[in-house]
Each structure stands twice: as C-alpha cells, then as structure tokens.
Amino acid sequence: MEKVAIEDVDVQRNPLDVHSVRKPVSSVLGTTDFAMNYFELEPGESFSGGLHTHHDQEEVFYLESGEATFEVGREREEILVGERELIRFAPGEYQTGYNSGDERAVGWALGAPDSRHDWEDLESIVDCRECGEETGHATTLTDEGRFELTCNDCGTSFTL
C-alpha cells in the first residue's frame, strides 16, 4: 500500500515546456501497470504539446475543473471537455489537449497498460523538415531529456 498527497509530488515538466504543473503520481505510488499524471494548466497550456498517439496504451483524461479542448484524429476534430467530464482515447488514436478556457484547468491523465510509455510505440504528427508536410514521426527521449523526432517516411531526424 502506498499513499501520497498531491502537494507532496514534485512537478516534472515536459521538455517542450507546454505546461506549468505536471505531477507523475504513478511514479510516487510505484504503479507498474497504470499511469496517472496530475495537471494544472493555465489558459493556452497543453497536456502534451502536440498531436500524437500511443500505439500501446489507451488514455483517459478527467477534468476536475476548467475546460480543455482535445483535437482528435489526423483531421483534428475538436472536442470540448468540461468540468467533471472525461474523454477516452484508444491505442493508436491521435489526440492532443489544451486548456481552451479563461481559467486554470485541473485534471488527470490516466493510461494503461503500463505506468510509462514504450517510446517505440509513441508517434507524433509534425511538419517534416525534409518532406515539407505533416507526417508521422517516431518519438524518443534523449539522454538530455529532449524529444528526438524521426520522420517515418524519409528518416529525417531533429531534436526539440
């Protein structure tokens, strides 16, 4: 049994600096089969920083307060999620979410199976610097804690 207060979990920021508060609760609780991250997003901040999918993990987002807009699929259909609402993404479903309101949004990102991403199963959709269009990019985390993206079409890599 493990117990923790949110106030006691350290903030761990995204390398893209897209949110002020992200607390990896699952790391502190020692979960191995379930990911749980607490977020406080100021207006305009995002959960992840870009359209992506986890081929190996489904995700559920719960908004305690505020609101968030999620862009879903390669077509980026917009879905508004309000206070006390949830949204689920199946493995392989592209999504990104951000605080689209005027107030702070407080919420949770939950994922299963596994408490951490398998980087080989994470794919981001970004503009390829060689192809000149949006393509799928393999996404890895470097030893320096930055994202390395490699175009699945042409193999061009760059680091953010």
SEDREN-216234 format. One line per 10 residues: number of its first residue (from 1); their letters; for each residue z, y, x of N, C-alpha, C. Coordinates in pm, whole numbers, plus 50000, padded with zeros to 5 digits. Example, Ala and Ser with C-alpha at 12.3 -4.5 7.8 and 13.67 -1.06 7.14 Angstrom:
<atoms>
1	AS	50780/49431/51319/50780/49550/51230/50780/49670/51320; 50708/49775/51285/50714/49894/51367/50787/50003/51290 $
</atoms>
This chain:
<atoms>
1	MEKVAIEDVD	50000/49883/50084/50000/50000/50000/50000/50124/50089; 49918/50219/50054/49912/50347/50123/49921/50458/50019; 49983/50568/50055/49995/50683/49966/49973/50809/50048; 49904/50906/49989/49881/51031/50060/49867/51145/49958; 49907/51264/49997/49885/51385/49918/49760/51453/49971; 49677/51507/49883/49553/51574/49925/49583/51681/50031; 49694/51752/50016/49731/51858/50110/49750/51804/50252; 49780/51675/50265/49806/51615/50396/49681/51556/50462; 49569/51559/50393/49444/51506/50450/49371/51620/50520; 49333/51599/50645/49263/51702/50722/49122/51725/50670 $
11	VQRNPLDVHS	49078/51850/50679/48941/51886/50644/48848/51835/50752; 48737/51773/50710/48634/51726/50801/48502/51782/50751; 48446/51876/50826/48327/51947/50779/48199/51874/50816; 48098/51896/50735/47964/51843/50757/47902/51915/50877; 47828/51845/50964/47764/51910/51078/47669/52024/51038; 47619/52022/50914/47529/52128/50868/47607/52249/50816; 47740/52240/50812/47827/52349/50769/47793/52395/50626; 47780/52298/50535/47738/52328/50398/47852/52334/50298; 47975/52304/50344/48090/52316/50256/48214/52353/50338; 48308/52418/50272/48430/52462/50339/48536/52353/50346 $
21	VRKPVSSVLG	48549/52275/50237/48655/52175/50230/48598/52040/50189; 48609/51945/50280/48579/51803/50253/48690/51723/50318; 48758/51644/50238/48869/51564/50290/48839/51416/50267; 48818/51340/50377/48786/51197/50365/48911/51115/50334; 48945/51108/50208/49067/51041/50163/49063/50892/50197; 48946/50830/50186/48938/50686/50213/48976/50655/50357; 48946/50744/50451/48984/50721/50591/49135/50717/50606; 49205/50810/50540/49351/50816/50549/49416/50697/50479; 49358/50656/50365/49414/50542/50292/49377/50408/50356; 49277/50410/50443/49237/50288/50512/49152/50195/50427 $
31	TTDFAMNYFE	49078/50250/50329/48993/50165/50248/48875/50115/50330; 48829/49995/50299/48714/49939/50369/48596/49914/50276; 48621/49904/50146/48515/49869/50051/48482/49981/49954; 48538/50098/49977/48529/50206/49879/48543/50339/49952; 48449/50431/49930/48455/50564/49992/48505/50665/49890; 48589/50758/49936/48649/50857/49848/48666/50987/49926; 48592/51091/49885/48599/51220/49951/48632/51329/49850; 48727/51414/49884/48768/51527/49802/48695/51651/49852; 48645/51733/49758/48571/51854/49793/48624/51976/49718; 48622/52088/49785/48635/52220/49723/48514/52298/49768 $
41	LEPGESFSGG	48427/52332/49673/48302/52401/49705/48305/52543/49651; 48284/52638/49738/48267/52777/49695/48128/52791/49634; 48103/52896/49554/47969/52914/49496/47860/52903/49602; 47760/52820/49574/47647/52802/49666/47665/52690/49766; 47789/52644/49789/47810/52535/49884/47768/52402/49823; 47738/52303/49911/47691/52174/49861/47775/52058/49912; 47761/51946/49844/47830/51824/49885/47772/51770/50015; 47639/51774/50029/47577/51706/50142/47483/51791/50226; 47416/51885/50167/47325/51968/50244/47178/51939/50224; 47143/51837/50149/47002/51812/50126/46976/51687/50045 $
51	LHTHHDQEEV	46854/51677/49995/46811/51563/49916/46813/51438/50003; 46884/51335/49957/46898/51213/50036/46928/51096/49943; 46925/50976/50001/46966/50856/49928/47039/50763/50023; 47123/50682/49964/47190/50574/50035/47132/50446/49978; 47053/50376/50056/46992/50254/50008/47094/50142/49989; 47212/50159/50050/47313/50054/50048/47437/50089/49966; 47438/50205/49901/47562/50248/49836/47534/50326/49709; 47608/50296/49602/47600/50381/49484/47708/50487/49496; 47682/50603/49434/47778/50713/49441/47807/50767/49301; 47932/50808/49283/47975/50874/49161/48043/51004/49202 $
61	FYLESGEATF	48007/51112/49134/48071/51241/49157/48148/51280/49031; 48272/51325/49051/48357/51369/48941/48397/51513/48967; 48377/51600/48868/48414/51741/48879/48547/51764/48808; 48650/51793/48885/48781/51827/48826/48774/51964/48761; 48710/52058/48832/48698/52193/48779/48569/52256/48833; 48523/52358/48763/48399/52423/48803/48278/52345/48754; 48165/52372/48819/48043/52302/48782/47955/52284/48904; 47869/52185/48896/47775/52157/49003/47641/52120/48943; 47536/52159/49012/47402/52118/48974/47357/52013/49073; 47305/51902/49020/47250/51797/49105/47100/51795/49088 $
71	EVGREREEIL	47029/51789/49199/46885/51769/49199/46865/51619/49217; 46788/51559/49126/46776/51414/49120/46630/51373/49136; 46608/51274/49222/46473/51222/49243/46390/51312/49333; 46277/51259/49375/46186/51337/49461/46133/51458/49385; 46135/51451/49251/46088/51563/49167/46194/51671/49153; 46318/51641/49197/46431/51734/49195/46465/51784/49054; 46473/51690/48959/46517/51725/48825/46660/51777/48834; 46689/51890/48769/46822/51950/48776/46910/51901/48662; 47031/51855/48697/47129/51808/48601/47259/51886/48626; 47309/51955/48523/47434/52030/48535/47550/51938/48500 $
81	VGERELIRFA	47651/51934/48587/47772/51856/48565/47888/51953/48559; 47961/51951/48448/48070/52044/48428/48206/51982/48451; 48307/52064/48427/48446/52022/48444/48475/51895/48365; 48541/51799/48435/48581/51671/48376/48461/51583/48337; 48348/51605/48403/48230/51520/48383/48199/51445/48513; 48123/51337/48497/48085/51253/48610/47935/51228/48608; 47881/51197/48726/47741/51157/48738/47734/51043/48841; 47650/50944/48813/47635/50827/48899/47493/50819/48953; 47483/50778/49080/47355/50756/49144/47350/50613/49197; 47246/50540/49157/47228/50403/49203/47182/50403/49349 $
91	PGEYQTGYNS	47203/50293/49421/47148/50283/49556/46997/50310/49551; 46950/50391/49644/46807/50424/49650/46766/50543/49566; 46856/50600/49487/46823/50716/49403/46850/50845/49483; 46747/50928/49494/46761/51053/49569/46841/51155/49491; 46930/51227/49563/47013/51328/49498/47069/51425/49600; 47104/51543/49551/47184/51640/49624/47255/51723/49520; 47373/51774/49553/47450/51851/49456/47514/51972/49520; 47524/52080/49442/47583/52204/49494/47655/52278/49383; 47748/52366/49422/47822/52448/49327/47728/52557/49276; 47690/52545/49150/47597/52640/49090/47668/52745/49005 $
101	GDERAVGWAL	47801/52741/49004/47877/52836/48923/47923/52956/49002; 48006/53037/48937/48061/53158/48999/48202/53137/49051; 48261/53021/49022/48398/52989/49063/48396/52868/49156; 48507/52848/49226/48520/52729/49311/48506/52604/49226; 48437/52504/49278/48426/52373/49214/48512/52276/49295; 48591/52197/49224/48674/52096/49288/48628/51961/49235; 48601/51869/49326/48552/51739/49281/48568/51630/49383; 48521/51515/49345/48531/51394/49425/48395/51326/49437; 48368/51272/49554/48252/51185/49576/48308/51046/49604; 48264/50949/49525/48311/50812/49536/48192/50721/49564 $
111	GAPDSRHDWE	48207/50628/49654/48096/50540/49688/48141/50397/49711; 48052/50303/49678/48081/50161/49701/47948/50087/49712; 47937/49976/49778/48044/49918/49857/48054/49988/49992; 48162/49967/50058/48189/50016/50193/48250/50155/50190; 48332/50182/50288/48400/50311/50295/48326/50410/50383; 48225/50363/50454/48145/50451/50540/47997/50418/50520; 47913/50518/50546/47769/50497/50533/47718/50406/50644; 47625/50321/50608/47548/50250/50708/47431/50342/50740; 47432/50406/50855/47334/50509/50887/47191/50457/50879; 47170/50327/50898/47035/50272/50888/46984/50272/50744 $
121	DLESIVDCRE	47075/50289/50647/47037/50289/50506/47042/50427/50443; 47054/50532/50524/47055/50670/50475/46920/50734/50504; 46859/50792/50403/46728/50857/50418/46734/50997/50358; 46689/51096/50435/46685/51235/50389/46541/51278/50366; 46521/51365/50268/46389/51420/50240/46387/51564/50293; 46306/51587/50397/46295/51719/50458/46149/51743/50499; 46118/51868/50531/45986/51901/50582/45971/51844/50722; 45867/51762/50742/45839/51707/50874/45773/51815/50960; 45821/51830/51080/45768/51933/51169/45630/51898/51223; 45591/51772/51212/45458/51729/51256/45363/51712/51138 $
131	CGEETGHATT	45408/51643/51033/45323/51616/50917/45296/51741/50833; 45389/51838/50835/45371/51961/50760/45400/51948/50611; 45471/51843/50571/45506/51825/50431/45640/51752/50422; 45697/51750/50300/45822/51678/50279/45798/51528/50290; 45875/51464/50376/45866/51319/50393/46006/51262/50407; 46018/51131/50392/46144/51063/50416/46173/51057/50565; 46298/51081/50600/46342/51079/50739/46464/50989/50754; 46458/50898/50851/46577/50822/50887/46679/50922/50940; 46805/50903/50904/46910/50998/50939/47020/50927/51016; 47050/50976/51135/47158/50920/51215/47251/51032/51260 $
141	LTDEGRFELT	47370/50995/51301/47468/51089/51352/47474/51070/51503; 47453/51179/51579/47456/51170/51725/47600/51164/51775; 47615/51133/51904/47748/51130/51966/47814/51267/51963; 47732/51373/51952/47784/51510/51946/47819/51552/51804; 47802/51461/51707/47836/51492/51569/47731/51572/51495; 47606/51565/51539/47495/51634/51472/47403/51531/51408; 47320/51576/51313/47227/51486/51248/47096/51481/51325; 47045/51360/51351/46912/51341/51407/46826/51283/51296; 46714/51350/51270/46622/51308/51164/46491/51261/51228; 46440/51146/51183/46315/51091/51235/46223/51062/51118 $
151	CNDCGTSFTL	46104/51124/51120/46006/51107/51012/45965/50961/51001; 45973/50905/50880/45933/50767/50858/45782/50749/50864; 45705/50859/50852/45559/50850/50855/45502/50861/50996; 45550/50961/51073/45487/50985/51203/45580/50961/51324; 45712/50946/51299/45805/50919/51408/45860/51040/51478; 45821/51162/51437/45873/51283/51498/46022/51296/51470; 46102/51328/51573/46246/51344/51558/46290/51485/51593; 46397/51529/51528/46461/51656/51562/46608/51648/51523; 46688/51736/51581/46831/51736/51558/46872/51865/51491; 46962/51853/51392/47018/51969/51323/47161/51990/51366 $
</atoms>
